[in-house]
Amino acid sequence: MKVNVRAYSLFSEIIRDGVVEINDYSTVKDLIEMLLGGLEYRGVTPIVFVNKEKAGLDRVLRDGDEVILTPPFSGG
């Protein structure tokens, strides 16, 4: 199946935006490990949104989902 991935900030250094082919019943964790080679990059674990909703590592992805990876952020 295919999901659309968008990466921001430091994650865009190693992940190209676009369509990614993954196995059926893949989870957010499976996708992150495939894209980053682990659950973090340069010591930062991504916050993940699926279809504009924050998603946990155990969320099962579906064909056509939009997945956004972004580092934690803060501001004032």
ChimeraX attribute file (.defattr): number of C-alpha atoms within 10 A of each C-alpha:
attribute: neighborCount
match mode: 1-to-1
recipient: residues
	/A:1	15
	/A:2	17
	/A:3	19
	/A:4	17
	/A:5	19
	/A:6	18
	/A:7	20
	/A:8	15
	/A:9	9
	/A:10	15
	/A:11	21
	/A:12	13
	/A:13	10
	/A:14	11
	/A:15	15
	/A:16	14
	/A:17	14
	/A:18	13
	/A:19	16
	/A:20	14
	/A:21	11
	/A:22	17
	/A:23	13
	/A:24	12
	/A:25	13
	/A:26	15
	/A:27	19
	/A:28	20
	/A:29	18
	/A:30	20
	/A:31	22
	/A:32	19
	/A:33	13
	/A:34	12
	/A:35	18
	/A:36	16
	/A:37	11
	/A:38	13
	/A:39	17
	/A:40	15
	/A:41	17
	/A:42	8
	/A:43	7
	/A:44	13
	/A:45	17
	/A:46	20
	/A:47	15
	/A:48	22
	/A:49	18
	/A:50	21
	/A:51	13
	/A:52	11
	/A:53	11
	/A:54	12
	/A:55	18
	/A:56	14
	/A:57	14
	/A:58	11
	/A:59	15
	/A:60	15
	/A:61	24
	/A:62	17
	/A:63	14
	/A:64	13
	/A:65	17
	/A:66	19
	/A:67	24
	/A:68	21
	/A:69	21
	/A:70	18
	/A:71	17
	/A:72	10
	/A:73	6
	/A:74	5
	/A:75	3
	/A:76	2
